[in-house]
Amino acid sequence: MVGLAFAIAASANFPALLLALTWRRFNTMGAVCGVLLGVLSAIFLIIVSPGVWPGADSDTGSPIGWTLANPGIVSIPLGFLGCILGTVLSTEKATEHSFPELFVRSETGLGAEKALSGH
């Protein structure tokens, strides 16, 4: 069960975090789409997994033929796909201008004191 919880968390957070730190064009719409697609796909794949559907004592297994014990191998790439599609299809452009400042802050910590003080 702990592994499944980590799969849900990784599907939601990893694609958005990685792309926010590395992709200049990545924006809010991409993050929201990636998180939603990652979480929903992980939860769906957990529900139809052989250990849950129709029950742990059943011999029939998953209704979709899903035999993997952990959905992360599918749901994390789907999270990346959601991030990319959400960013490409969005019209938000302001993030490209703020990326250099965010990149320097993430690598060095410079400017973080302004963010913490709220000014």
N, C-alpha and C positions, 0 to 999 in steps of 0.2 A: 504494500500500500504506500509506503514511503517513496518508493521508486516512481509510482504513478503520480504522486503529488509533485515530485521533482520534474517529471515529464511535462506536467501542465505548466509549472512555473517557467521551465526552460522554453517551452513553446511560446509563451506570452512575452517573456522578457529578453531572451538572448538575441533574436533578430533585430528588435528595435534598438537595443543597446549598441550592438555592433555597428549597425548602419548609422546610428546617430553620431558615432565617433569617427566613422570613416568615409561616409558618402556626403559630399558637399550639398547635394540637392535634396537630401532626405528631409521630410517635413512632418508636421503634425498629423495630417491625413494619412500618410504612410504608416506612421506609428500606430494610429488607432486601427487601421485596417489589418496590420500585421498582428497586433495583440488579439484582436477579435478572432481572426481566422486561426491563429495558433491555438488559442484557448478552446474555441468551439470544436476544432478538429481533434484536439487531444481528448476532450471529454467524450466526443462521439466514439472515437476509437477505443477508449476505455470501456464504454458501455457495451460495445459489440465485441469485446475481447472474449476469448474462451473462458477466462476465469470469472467473468461477470455474467455473460449471456449464455444460456438461460440460467446459469448457476454453476457454482464450482463443482458440484457433484454430477454434472451432466456429461455424457459422452459425445453429444452432438457438436459441441464447440460453437464457434461464432457463425452468425447467419450470413456474413459476407466472406467467409473463408479466412478471416484474420487469424493468424497463428502466432504472431509475435506477442511477447509478454509485455513489451513496453512500446507505447505509441510514439515516442519521441523521434524515432527514425523517419517517420512520415510527417508528424505534426510540426516539427521544427522547420523543415524545408517549406512547408505550407505557410508558416509564419513569415519566412523570408519572401515568399511569393506575394503574400498579402501586403507586406511593406513596400515592395517594389511596385506592384500595381497601384496601390494607393498613392504613392508619390508621383508616379508617371502620369496618372490620370487626374491629379489635382492641379489646380491653377495657382496655388500658393507659391510665391517666389521670394518672400522675405528671408527665408532661411539661408539662401545662398550668400547673402550679405553678412550674416552673423556667424557663419561657419568658421572663419579664421580666428575670431575671438574665442569661440568655444573650443577650438582645437588647441590653442595655446593654453587655455585654462585647464583642459583635461590632461595635457602633457606636463605642465609645470606647476599648476596651482595658482599662478599669478592672476589676480583679479577676483579670486574667490572671496576675499574679505568684503568686497562690495556686495556680493550676492548674499552673504550671511548677515550683513548689517541691515539689509532691506533698503538701501539707498540707491 
